[in-house]
Amino acid sequence: MTSDYYYFPLKPGDLIQKKEHPRISLRDSVSRVIHLITITHFGEYKHDESLGCEIWDFDFDNIVNYQLFKEQIKKSLLQTIEKHEPRLSQTRIDVQIQQVEIRIKNRRTKSQITLKVDGVLTKTNEPYSYSENFFIGPLSYY
């Protein structure tokens, strides 16, 4: 597959020096947009406050009803992905939450979220799959 999409975040210093900006594949570009959506709180991106998801709303909360939490996150992500990533269709999202007790730099983390996004790349009609794991409270990746 050709690399027709620009890597982001953009590197303004390279652009100013007229260096060629790195390019990535369609699949990688879609994955970067989904990752950006998952790490962005609604309202954080000032040019379009609808970019983001509700995960940040629960970052430090004690989650009582995990099923309700999962459904809220799935709905939030699906709406945002459908709005901001038109290159993906037939989008399906699975969210798994697991209680874990580990230490990361002396911080206790309790909720591990596994996110899986499946769909079809509209340009090529190929199946697409993306997965990501992270902890909330505070949010961190592994």
Chimera marker file (.cmm) of the C-alpha trace (Angstrom):
<marker_set name="trace">
<marker id="1" x="0.000" y="0.000" z="0.000" r="1" g="1" b="0" radius="0.5"/>
<marker id="2" x="1.311" y="3.424" z="-0.880" r="1" g="1" b="0" radius="0.5"/>
<marker id="3" x="2.147" y="5.961" z="1.765" r="1" g="1" b="0" radius="0.5"/>
<marker id="4" x="-0.141" y="8.809" z="0.754" r="1" g="1" b="0" radius="0.5"/>
<marker id="5" x="-0.830" y="10.248" z="4.205" r="1" g="1" b="0" radius="0.5"/>
<marker id="6" x="1.304" y="12.535" z="6.306" r="1" g="1" b="0" radius="0.5"/>
<marker id="7" x="2.719" y="11.337" z="9.585" r="1" g="1" b="0" radius="0.5"/>
<marker id="8" x="1.533" y="13.353" z="12.540" r="1" g="1" b="0" radius="0.5"/>
<marker id="9" x="2.244" y="15.082" z="14.706" r="1" g="1" b="0" radius="0.5"/>
<marker id="10" x="3.693" y="17.338" z="12.059" r="1" g="1" b="0" radius="0.5"/>
<marker id="11" x="7.261" y="18.485" z="12.513" r="1" g="1" b="0" radius="0.5"/>
<marker id="12" x="7.190" y="22.232" z="11.786" r="1" g="1" b="0" radius="0.5"/>
<marker id="13" x="10.977" y="22.537" z="12.011" r="1" g="1" b="0" radius="0.5"/>
<marker id="14" x="11.401" y="20.053" z="9.175" r="1" g="1" b="0" radius="0.5"/>
<marker id="15" x="8.793" y="21.857" z="7.084" r="1" g="1" b="0" radius="0.5"/>
<marker id="16" x="10.517" y="25.212" z="7.606" r="1" g="1" b="0" radius="0.5"/>
<marker id="17" x="13.803" y="23.642" z="6.494" r="1" g="1" b="0" radius="0.5"/>
<marker id="18" x="11.960" y="22.306" z="3.402" r="1" g="1" b="0" radius="0.5"/>
<marker id="19" x="12.640" y="18.700" z="4.382" r="1" g="1" b="0" radius="0.5"/>
<marker id="20" x="10.331" y="16.006" z="3.096" r="1" g="1" b="0" radius="0.5"/>
<marker id="21" x="7.703" y="15.226" z="5.706" r="1" g="1" b="0" radius="0.5"/>
<marker id="22" x="7.350" y="11.507" z="6.529" r="1" g="1" b="0" radius="0.5"/>
<marker id="23" x="4.374" y="9.711" z="5.030" r="1" g="1" b="0" radius="0.5"/>
<marker id="24" x="2.404" y="6.742" z="6.307" r="1" g="1" b="0" radius="0.5"/>
<marker id="25" x="-0.130" y="4.263" z="4.976" r="1" g="1" b="0" radius="0.5"/>
<marker id="26" x="-3.896" y="4.670" z="5.098" r="1" g="1" b="0" radius="0.5"/>
<marker id="27" x="-4.118" y="2.028" z="7.841" r="1" g="1" b="0" radius="0.5"/>
<marker id="28" x="-1.512" y="3.815" z="9.986" r="1" g="1" b="0" radius="0.5"/>
<marker id="29" x="-3.157" y="7.184" z="9.401" r="1" g="1" b="0" radius="0.5"/>
<marker id="30" x="-6.558" y="5.891" z="10.536" r="1" g="1" b="0" radius="0.5"/>
<marker id="31" x="-4.912" y="4.301" z="13.593" r="1" g="1" b="0" radius="0.5"/>
<marker id="32" x="-3.267" y="7.609" z="14.533" r="1" g="1" b="0" radius="0.5"/>
<marker id="33" x="-6.586" y="9.453" z="14.308" r="1" g="1" b="0" radius="0.5"/>
<marker id="34" x="-8.292" y="6.847" z="16.523" r="1" g="1" b="0" radius="0.5"/>
<marker id="35" x="-5.448" y="7.087" z="19.036" r="1" g="1" b="0" radius="0.5"/>
<marker id="36" x="-5.757" y="10.881" z="18.997" r="1" g="1" b="0" radius="0.5"/>
<marker id="37" x="-9.485" y="10.555" z="19.678" r="1" g="1" b="0" radius="0.5"/>
<marker id="38" x="-8.906" y="8.217" z="22.643" r="1" g="1" b="0" radius="0.5"/>
<marker id="39" x="-6.355" y="10.483" z="24.322" r="1" g="1" b="0" radius="0.5"/>
<marker id="40" x="-8.269" y="13.727" z="23.797" r="1" g="1" b="0" radius="0.5"/>
<marker id="41" x="-10.883" y="15.097" z="26.175" r="1" g="1" b="0" radius="0.5"/>
<marker id="42" x="-13.940" y="16.769" z="24.661" r="1" g="1" b="0" radius="0.5"/>
<marker id="43" x="-13.233" y="20.488" z="24.367" r="1" g="1" b="0" radius="0.5"/>
<marker id="44" x="-9.460" y="20.076" z="24.527" r="1" g="1" b="0" radius="0.5"/>
<marker id="45" x="-9.046" y="20.695" z="20.794" r="1" g="1" b="0" radius="0.5"/>
<marker id="46" x="-10.186" y="24.306" z="20.478" r="1" g="1" b="0" radius="0.5"/>
<marker id="47" x="-10.905" y="24.219" z="16.714" r="1" g="1" b="0" radius="0.5"/>
<marker id="48" x="-13.435" y="21.399" z="17.096" r="1" g="1" b="0" radius="0.5"/>
<marker id="49" x="-14.609" y="20.650" z="20.600" r="1" g="1" b="0" radius="0.5"/>
<marker id="50" x="-16.377" y="17.476" z="19.410" r="1" g="1" b="0" radius="0.5"/>
<marker id="51" x="-13.027" y="15.706" z="18.931" r="1" g="1" b="0" radius="0.5"/>
<marker id="52" x="-12.316" y="13.386" z="21.859" r="1" g="1" b="0" radius="0.5"/>
<marker id="53" x="-14.064" y="10.847" z="24.041" r="1" g="1" b="0" radius="0.5"/>
<marker id="54" x="-15.569" y="10.455" z="27.509" r="1" g="1" b="0" radius="0.5"/>
<marker id="55" x="-12.755" y="8.329" z="28.950" r="1" g="1" b="0" radius="0.5"/>
<marker id="56" x="-11.239" y="11.466" z="30.444" r="1" g="1" b="0" radius="0.5"/>
<marker id="57" x="-14.471" y="12.225" z="32.310" r="1" g="1" b="0" radius="0.5"/>
<marker id="58" x="-13.893" y="9.084" z="34.396" r="1" g="1" b="0" radius="0.5"/>
<marker id="59" x="-10.121" y="9.218" z="34.768" r="1" g="1" b="0" radius="0.5"/>
<marker id="60" x="-10.088" y="9.675" z="38.540" r="1" g="1" b="0" radius="0.5"/>
<marker id="61" x="-13.574" y="8.385" z="39.374" r="1" g="1" b="0" radius="0.5"/>
<marker id="62" x="-14.382" y="5.259" z="41.309" r="1" g="1" b="0" radius="0.5"/>
<marker id="63" x="-16.346" y="3.390" z="38.690" r="1" g="1" b="0" radius="0.5"/>
<marker id="64" x="-19.297" y="1.666" z="40.302" r="1" g="1" b="0" radius="0.5"/>
<marker id="65" x="-21.181" y="0.284" z="37.295" r="1" g="1" b="0" radius="0.5"/>
<marker id="66" x="-18.665" y="-1.069" z="34.790" r="1" g="1" b="0" radius="0.5"/>
<marker id="67" x="-21.320" y="-2.138" z="32.282" r="1" g="1" b="0" radius="0.5"/>
<marker id="68" x="-22.763" y="1.387" z="32.133" r="1" g="1" b="0" radius="0.5"/>
<marker id="69" x="-19.240" y="2.829" z="31.906" r="1" g="1" b="0" radius="0.5"/>
<marker id="70" x="-18.360" y="0.485" z="29.008" r="1" g="1" b="0" radius="0.5"/>
<marker id="71" x="-21.507" y="1.438" z="27.113" r="1" g="1" b="0" radius="0.5"/>
<marker id="72" x="-20.867" y="5.165" z="27.599" r="1" g="1" b="0" radius="0.5"/>
<marker id="73" x="-17.293" y="4.827" z="26.334" r="1" g="1" b="0" radius="0.5"/>
<marker id="74" x="-18.367" y="2.722" z="23.333" r="1" g="1" b="0" radius="0.5"/>
<marker id="75" x="-21.087" y="5.201" z="22.385" r="1" g="1" b="0" radius="0.5"/>
<marker id="76" x="-18.771" y="8.182" z="22.809" r="1" g="1" b="0" radius="0.5"/>
<marker id="77" x="-15.980" y="6.624" z="20.748" r="1" g="1" b="0" radius="0.5"/>
<marker id="78" x="-18.320" y="5.413" z="18.018" r="1" g="1" b="0" radius="0.5"/>
<marker id="79" x="-19.903" y="8.845" z="17.583" r="1" g="1" b="0" radius="0.5"/>
<marker id="80" x="-16.550" y="10.610" z="17.455" r="1" g="1" b="0" radius="0.5"/>
<marker id="81" x="-14.915" y="8.079" z="15.118" r="1" g="1" b="0" radius="0.5"/>
<marker id="82" x="-17.875" y="8.176" z="12.741" r="1" g="1" b="0" radius="0.5"/>
<marker id="83" x="-17.733" y="11.978" z="12.678" r="1" g="1" b="0" radius="0.5"/>
<marker id="84" x="-13.971" y="12.483" z="12.455" r="1" g="1" b="0" radius="0.5"/>
<marker id="85" x="-12.765" y="9.425" z="10.563" r="1" g="1" b="0" radius="0.5"/>
<marker id="86" x="-14.765" y="9.105" z="7.320" r="1" g="1" b="0" radius="0.5"/>
<marker id="87" x="-12.166" y="6.730" z="5.879" r="1" g="1" b="0" radius="0.5"/>
<marker id="88" x="-13.577" y="3.992" z="8.138" r="1" g="1" b="0" radius="0.5"/>
<marker id="89" x="-17.027" y="2.452" z="7.769" r="1" g="1" b="0" radius="0.5"/>
<marker id="90" x="-18.999" y="-0.335" z="9.455" r="1" g="1" b="0" radius="0.5"/>
<marker id="91" x="-17.271" y="0.622" z="12.689" r="1" g="1" b="0" radius="0.5"/>
<marker id="92" x="-17.615" y="-1.694" z="15.668" r="1" g="1" b="0" radius="0.5"/>
<marker id="93" x="-16.111" y="-1.022" z="19.066" r="1" g="1" b="0" radius="0.5"/>
<marker id="94" x="-15.407" y="-3.378" z="21.926" r="1" g="1" b="0" radius="0.5"/>
<marker id="95" x="-14.373" y="-2.082" z="25.332" r="1" g="1" b="0" radius="0.5"/>
<marker id="96" x="-13.162" y="-4.382" z="28.093" r="1" g="1" b="0" radius="0.5"/>
<marker id="97" x="-12.446" y="-3.169" z="31.614" r="1" g="1" b="0" radius="0.5"/>
<marker id="98" x="-10.482" y="-5.154" z="34.104" r="1" g="1" b="0" radius="0.5"/>
<marker id="99" x="-9.663" y="-4.403" z="37.726" r="1" g="1" b="0" radius="0.5"/>
<marker id="100" x="-5.908" y="-4.742" z="38.289" r="1" g="1" b="0" radius="0.5"/>
<marker id="101" x="-3.573" y="-3.842" z="41.106" r="1" g="1" b="0" radius="0.5"/>
<marker id="102" x="-0.100" y="-2.856" z="39.859" r="1" g="1" b="0" radius="0.5"/>
<marker id="103" x="2.466" y="-0.184" z="40.547" r="1" g="1" b="0" radius="0.5"/>
<marker id="104" x="3.804" y="2.173" z="37.911" r="1" g="1" b="0" radius="0.5"/>
<marker id="105" x="6.335" y="4.619" z="39.336" r="1" g="1" b="0" radius="0.5"/>
<marker id="106" x="4.765" y="4.314" z="42.814" r="1" g="1" b="0" radius="0.5"/>
<marker id="107" x="1.243" y="5.007" z="41.528" r="1" g="1" b="0" radius="0.5"/>
<marker id="108" x="-1.472" y="2.472" z="42.112" r="1" g="1" b="0" radius="0.5"/>
<marker id="109" x="-3.629" y="1.836" z="39.048" r="1" g="1" b="0" radius="0.5"/>
<marker id="110" x="-6.932" y="0.012" z="39.225" r="1" g="1" b="0" radius="0.5"/>
<marker id="111" x="-8.762" y="0.021" z="35.893" r="1" g="1" b="0" radius="0.5"/>
<marker id="112" x="-7.258" y="-1.369" z="32.698" r="1" g="1" b="0" radius="0.5"/>
<marker id="113" x="-9.157" y="-0.612" z="29.510" r="1" g="1" b="0" radius="0.5"/>
<marker id="114" x="-8.741" y="-2.690" z="26.376" r="1" g="1" b="0" radius="0.5"/>
<marker id="115" x="-10.172" y="-0.967" z="23.326" r="1" g="1" b="0" radius="0.5"/>
<marker id="116" x="-10.725" y="-2.709" z="19.995" r="1" g="1" b="0" radius="0.5"/>
<marker id="117" x="-12.027" y="-0.945" z="16.890" r="1" g="1" b="0" radius="0.5"/>
<marker id="118" x="-12.991" y="-2.928" z="13.790" r="1" g="1" b="0" radius="0.5"/>
<marker id="119" x="-14.350" y="-1.697" z="10.504" r="1" g="1" b="0" radius="0.5"/>
<marker id="120" x="-13.739" y="-1.433" z="6.780" r="1" g="1" b="0" radius="0.5"/>
<marker id="121" x="-11.386" y="1.012" z="5.073" r="1" g="1" b="0" radius="0.5"/>
<marker id="122" x="-13.736" y="2.753" z="2.640" r="1" g="1" b="0" radius="0.5"/>
<marker id="123" x="-11.071" y="3.506" z="0.010" r="1" g="1" b="0" radius="0.5"/>
<marker id="124" x="-9.842" y="-0.087" z="-0.336" r="1" g="1" b="0" radius="0.5"/>
<marker id="125" x="-12.781" y="-2.060" z="1.126" r="1" g="1" b="0" radius="0.5"/>
<marker id="126" x="-10.263" y="-3.927" z="3.318" r="1" g="1" b="0" radius="0.5"/>
<marker id="127" x="-11.012" y="-5.048" z="6.866" r="1" g="1" b="0" radius="0.5"/>
<marker id="128" x="-9.438" y="-2.830" z="9.503" r="1" g="1" b="0" radius="0.5"/>
<marker id="129" x="-8.630" y="-3.579" z="13.129" r="1" g="1" b="0" radius="0.5"/>
<marker id="130" x="-7.058" y="-1.438" z="15.842" r="1" g="1" b="0" radius="0.5"/>
<marker id="131" x="-6.492" y="-2.223" z="19.496" r="1" g="1" b="0" radius="0.5"/>
<marker id="132" x="-5.064" y="-0.300" z="22.394" r="1" g="1" b="0" radius="0.5"/>
<marker id="133" x="-4.593" y="-0.918" z="26.110" r="1" g="1" b="0" radius="0.5"/>
<marker id="134" x="-4.321" y="1.725" z="28.786" r="1" g="1" b="0" radius="0.5"/>
<marker id="135" x="-4.969" y="2.375" z="32.442" r="1" g="1" b="0" radius="0.5"/>
<marker id="136" x="-7.138" y="5.118" z="33.880" r="1" g="1" b="0" radius="0.5"/>
<marker id="137" x="-6.710" y="6.852" z="37.202" r="1" g="1" b="0" radius="0.5"/>
<marker id="138" x="-4.350" y="8.444" z="36.093" r="1" g="1" b="0" radius="0.5"/>
<marker id="139" x="-4.386" y="7.606" z="32.376" r="1" g="1" b="0" radius="0.5"/>
<marker id="140" x="-1.219" y="5.794" z="31.287" r="1" g="1" b="0" radius="0.5"/>
<marker id="141" x="-0.163" y="3.459" z="28.467" r="1" g="1" b="0" radius="0.5"/>
<marker id="142" x="1.901" y="0.287" z="28.338" r="1" g="1" b="0" radius="0.5"/>
<link id1="1" id2="2" r="1" g="1" b="0" radius="0.2"/>
<link id1="2" id2="3" r="1" g="1" b="0" radius="0.2"/>
<link id1="3" id2="4" r="1" g="1" b="0" radius="0.2"/>
<link id1="4" id2="5" r="1" g="1" b="0" radius="0.2"/>
<link id1="5" id2="6" r="1" g="1" b="0" radius="0.2"/>
<link id1="6" id2="7" r="1" g="1" b="0" radius="0.2"/>
<link id1="7" id2="8" r="1" g="1" b="0" radius="0.2"/>
<link id1="8" id2="9" r="1" g="1" b="0" radius="0.2"/>
<link id1="9" id2="10" r="1" g="1" b="0" radius="0.2"/>
<link id1="10" id2="11" r="1" g="1" b="0" radius="0.2"/>
<link id1="11" id2="12" r="1" g="1" b="0" radius="0.2"/>
<link id1="12" id2="13" r="1" g="1" b="0" radius="0.2"/>
<link id1="13" id2="14" r="1" g="1" b="0" radius="0.2"/>
<link id1="14" id2="15" r="1" g="1" b="0" radius="0.2"/>
<link id1="15" id2="16" r="1" g="1" b="0" radius="0.2"/>
<link id1="16" id2="17" r="1" g="1" b="0" radius="0.2"/>
<link id1="17" id2="18" r="1" g="1" b="0" radius="0.2"/>
<link id1="18" id2="19" r="1" g="1" b="0" radius="0.2"/>
<link id1="19" id2="20" r="1" g="1" b="0" radius="0.2"/>
<link id1="20" id2="21" r="1" g="1" b="0" radius="0.2"/>
<link id1="21" id2="22" r="1" g="1" b="0" radius="0.2"/>
<link id1="22" id2="23" r="1" g="1" b="0" radius="0.2"/>
<link id1="23" id2="24" r="1" g="1" b="0" radius="0.2"/>
<link id1="24" id2="25" r="1" g="1" b="0" radius="0.2"/>
<link id1="25" id2="26" r="1" g="1" b="0" radius="0.2"/>
<link id1="26" id2="27" r="1" g="1" b="0" radius="0.2"/>
<link id1="27" id2="28" r="1" g="1" b="0" radius="0.2"/>
<link id1="28" id2="29" r="1" g="1" b="0" radius="0.2"/>
<link id1="29" id2="30" r="1" g="1" b="0" radius="0.2"/>
<link id1="30" id2="31" r="1" g="1" b="0" radius="0.2"/>
<link id1="31" id2="32" r="1" g="1" b="0" radius="0.2"/>
<link id1="32" id2="33" r="1" g="1" b="0" radius="0.2"/>
<link id1="33" id2="34" r="1" g="1" b="0" radius="0.2"/>
<link id1="34" id2="35" r="1" g="1" b="0" radius="0.2"/>
<link id1="35" id2="36" r="1" g="1" b="0" radius="0.2"/>
<link id1="36" id2="37" r="1" g="1" b="0" radius="0.2"/>
<link id1="37" id2="38" r="1" g="1" b="0" radius="0.2"/>
<link id1="38" id2="39" r="1" g="1" b="0" radius="0.2"/>
<link id1="39" id2="40" r="1" g="1" b="0" radius="0.2"/>
<link id1="40" id2="41" r="1" g="1" b="0" radius="0.2"/>
<link id1="41" id2="42" r="1" g="1" b="0" radius="0.2"/>
<link id1="42" id2="43" r="1" g="1" b="0" radius="0.2"/>
<link id1="43" id2="44" r="1" g="1" b="0" radius="0.2"/>
<link id1="44" id2="45" r="1" g="1" b="0" radius="0.2"/>
<link id1="45" id2="46" r="1" g="1" b="0" radius="0.2"/>
<link id1="46" id2="47" r="1" g="1" b="0" radius="0.2"/>
<link id1="47" id2="48" r="1" g="1" b="0" radius="0.2"/>
<link id1="48" id2="49" r="1" g="1" b="0" radius="0.2"/>
<link id1="49" id2="50" r="1" g="1" b="0" radius="0.2"/>
<link id1="50" id2="51" r="1" g="1" b="0" radius="0.2"/>
<link id1="51" id2="52" r="1" g="1" b="0" radius="0.2"/>
<link id1="52" id2="53" r="1" g="1" b="0" radius="0.2"/>
<link id1="53" id2="54" r="1" g="1" b="0" radius="0.2"/>
<link id1="54" id2="55" r="1" g="1" b="0" radius="0.2"/>
<link id1="55" id2="56" r="1" g="1" b="0" radius="0.2"/>
<link id1="56" id2="57" r="1" g="1" b="0" radius="0.2"/>
<link id1="57" id2="58" r="1" g="1" b="0" radius="0.2"/>
<link id1="58" id2="59" r="1" g="1" b="0" radius="0.2"/>
<link id1="59" id2="60" r="1" g="1" b="0" radius="0.2"/>
<link id1="60" id2="61" r="1" g="1" b="0" radius="0.2"/>
<link id1="61" id2="62" r="1" g="1" b="0" radius="0.2"/>
<link id1="62" id2="63" r="1" g="1" b="0" radius="0.2"/>
<link id1="63" id2="64" r="1" g="1" b="0" radius="0.2"/>
<link id1="64" id2="65" r="1" g="1" b="0" radius="0.2"/>
<link id1="65" id2="66" r="1" g="1" b="0" radius="0.2"/>
<link id1="66" id2="67" r="1" g="1" b="0" radius="0.2"/>
<link id1="67" id2="68" r="1" g="1" b="0" radius="0.2"/>
<link id1="68" id2="69" r="1" g="1" b="0" radius="0.2"/>
<link id1="69" id2="70" r="1" g="1" b="0" radius="0.2"/>
<link id1="70" id2="71" r="1" g="1" b="0" radius="0.2"/>
<link id1="71" id2="72" r="1" g="1" b="0" radius="0.2"/>
<link id1="72" id2="73" r="1" g="1" b="0" radius="0.2"/>
<link id1="73" id2="74" r="1" g="1" b="0" radius="0.2"/>
<link id1="74" id2="75" r="1" g="1" b="0" radius="0.2"/>
<link id1="75" id2="76" r="1" g="1" b="0" radius="0.2"/>
<link id1="76" id2="77" r="1" g="1" b="0" radius="0.2"/>
<link id1="77" id2="78" r="1" g="1" b="0" radius="0.2"/>
<link id1="78" id2="79" r="1" g="1" b="0" radius="0.2"/>
<link id1="79" id2="80" r="1" g="1" b="0" radius="0.2"/>
<link id1="80" id2="81" r="1" g="1" b="0" radius="0.2"/>
<link id1="81" id2="82" r="1" g="1" b="0" radius="0.2"/>
<link id1="82" id2="83" r="1" g="1" b="0" radius="0.2"/>
<link id1="83" id2="84" r="1" g="1" b="0" radius="0.2"/>
<link id1="84" id2="85" r="1" g="1" b="0" radius="0.2"/>
<link id1="85" id2="86" r="1" g="1" b="0" radius="0.2"/>
<link id1="86" id2="87" r="1" g="1" b="0" radius="0.2"/>
<link id1="87" id2="88" r="1" g="1" b="0" radius="0.2"/>
<link id1="88" id2="89" r="1" g="1" b="0" radius="0.2"/>
<link id1="89" id2="90" r="1" g="1" b="0" radius="0.2"/>
<link id1="90" id2="91" r="1" g="1" b="0" radius="0.2"/>
<link id1="91" id2="92" r="1" g="1" b="0" radius="0.2"/>
<link id1="92" id2="93" r="1" g="1" b="0" radius="0.2"/>
<link id1="93" id2="94" r="1" g="1" b="0" radius="0.2"/>
<link id1="94" id2="95" r="1" g="1" b="0" radius="0.2"/>
<link id1="95" id2="96" r="1" g="1" b="0" radius="0.2"/>
<link id1="96" id2="97" r="1" g="1" b="0" radius="0.2"/>
<link id1="97" id2="98" r="1" g="1" b="0" radius="0.2"/>
<link id1="98" id2="99" r="1" g="1" b="0" radius="0.2"/>
<link id1="99" id2="100" r="1" g="1" b="0" radius="0.2"/>
<link id1="100" id2="101" r="1" g="1" b="0" radius="0.2"/>
<link id1="101" id2="102" r="1" g="1" b="0" radius="0.2"/>
<link id1="102" id2="103" r="1" g="1" b="0" radius="0.2"/>
<link id1="103" id2="104" r="1" g="1" b="0" radius="0.2"/>
<link id1="104" id2="105" r="1" g="1" b="0" radius="0.2"/>
<link id1="105" id2="106" r="1" g="1" b="0" radius="0.2"/>
<link id1="106" id2="107" r="1" g="1" b="0" radius="0.2"/>
<link id1="107" id2="108" r="1" g="1" b="0" radius="0.2"/>
<link id1="108" id2="109" r="1" g="1" b="0" radius="0.2"/>
<link id1="109" id2="110" r="1" g="1" b="0" radius="0.2"/>
<link id1="110" id2="111" r="1" g="1" b="0" radius="0.2"/>
<link id1="111" id2="112" r="1" g="1" b="0" radius="0.2"/>
<link id1="112" id2="113" r="1" g="1" b="0" radius="0.2"/>
<link id1="113" id2="114" r="1" g="1" b="0" radius="0.2"/>
<link id1="114" id2="115" r="1" g="1" b="0" radius="0.2"/>
<link id1="115" id2="116" r="1" g="1" b="0" radius="0.2"/>
<link id1="116" id2="117" r="1" g="1" b="0" radius="0.2"/>
<link id1="117" id2="118" r="1" g="1" b="0" radius="0.2"/>
<link id1="118" id2="119" r="1" g="1" b="0" radius="0.2"/>
<link id1="119" id2="120" r="1" g="1" b="0" radius="0.2"/>
<link id1="120" id2="121" r="1" g="1" b="0" radius="0.2"/>
<link id1="121" id2="122" r="1" g="1" b="0" radius="0.2"/>
<link id1="122" id2="123" r="1" g="1" b="0" radius="0.2"/>
<link id1="123" id2="124" r="1" g="1" b="0" radius="0.2"/>
<link id1="124" id2="125" r="1" g="1" b="0" radius="0.2"/>
<link id1="125" id2="126" r="1" g="1" b="0" radius="0.2"/>
<link id1="126" id2="127" r="1" g="1" b="0" radius="0.2"/>
<link id1="127" id2="128" r="1" g="1" b="0" radius="0.2"/>
<link id1="128" id2="129" r="1" g="1" b="0" radius="0.2"/>
<link id1="129" id2="130" r="1" g="1" b="0" radius="0.2"/>
<link id1="130" id2="131" r="1" g="1" b="0" radius="0.2"/>
<link id1="131" id2="132" r="1" g="1" b="0" radius="0.2"/>
<link id1="132" id2="133" r="1" g="1" b="0" radius="0.2"/>
<link id1="133" id2="134" r="1" g="1" b="0" radius="0.2"/>
<link id1="134" id2="135" r="1" g="1" b="0" radius="0.2"/>
<link id1="135" id2="136" r="1" g="1" b="0" radius="0.2"/>
<link id1="136" id2="137" r="1" g="1" b="0" radius="0.2"/>
<link id1="137" id2="138" r="1" g="1" b="0" radius="0.2"/>
<link id1="138" id2="139" r="1" g="1" b="0" radius="0.2"/>
<link id1="139" id2="140" r="1" g="1" b="0" radius="0.2"/>
<link id1="140" id2="141" r="1" g="1" b="0" radius="0.2"/>
<link id1="141" id2="142" r="1" g="1" b="0" radius="0.2"/>
</marker_set>
